[in-house]
């Protein structure tokens, strides 16, 4: 009997994991990742066949753009039938945005797409890259009854696999750089790989993968702070072509009760701009109407972001606007969980 190895496609987009330090300037720069992989003999011990692909010009994730998300989604589409799973190596800075965006772009995903990266380059003596890379590949190859164990976009970092669109980067220097405060992690790596099946995206009737390719960037995020001037809100809402705004509010979705402030929001909604109420707290949910400071927002039909992250909210907006969801349905669709991004 011949053992069929699972096939994994490793896509390197850039980020610290594949960077090397420039001796003269001391600055971290992207390097030839395929070359770097040759120095990780551990990869050859894995029971899967790994092919690699890299972006022509690997980038620091601060340079990620929606067109890059579409590029990653298109690579996955092109190779979907030839591989059992995909591991996307990505800078950690905007990894949660990419993970969220991919979850929306890849409709009916039935295979694992695992994003990972590292805080230290793979060549560094104390690197966290090897564990992140090796375990991500193992998770992408996991099969139960010869079917993929994970069938969603996940983010693996420092011993935990999270649902990608639930994550936020919370630390710029700890190896534990990500958190998913409103949803439990899906897999934990210790001596064994513990899979928490009850939290995984459930197996549904297999439908054909649909890869969306339009993201509309006419969106903005505004974080409230005590003393925010009307001029700030007004200027944002007057941006030419603006279609939607993620308003990061306080606590459970609260905002100033100042009439002029509320009138500006109301006028924008009347003019067809979608306003999403997302809490600036890292965990917990928006509950409009719980306090007096959110009842006016509820009344004027501000969209309830519930417990969505800002990263998932902004990418969901780009995706929904790109998919031309009608103005009539927009609120209902946004308030519905499409890929497990909200409760
Ligand atoms: N600046 C890097 C990036 O996001 C940081 C990292 O890779 O962790 O590309």
Boltz pocket constraint, residues with backbone or C-beta under 6 A from the ligand:
constraints:
  - pocket:
      binder: B
      contacts: [[A, 14], [A, 15], [A, 16], [A, 17], [A, 59], [A, 60], [A, 61], [A, 62], [A, 90], [A, 91], [A, 92], [A, 93], [A, 94], [A, 117], [A, 118], [A, 119]]
      max_distance: 6.0
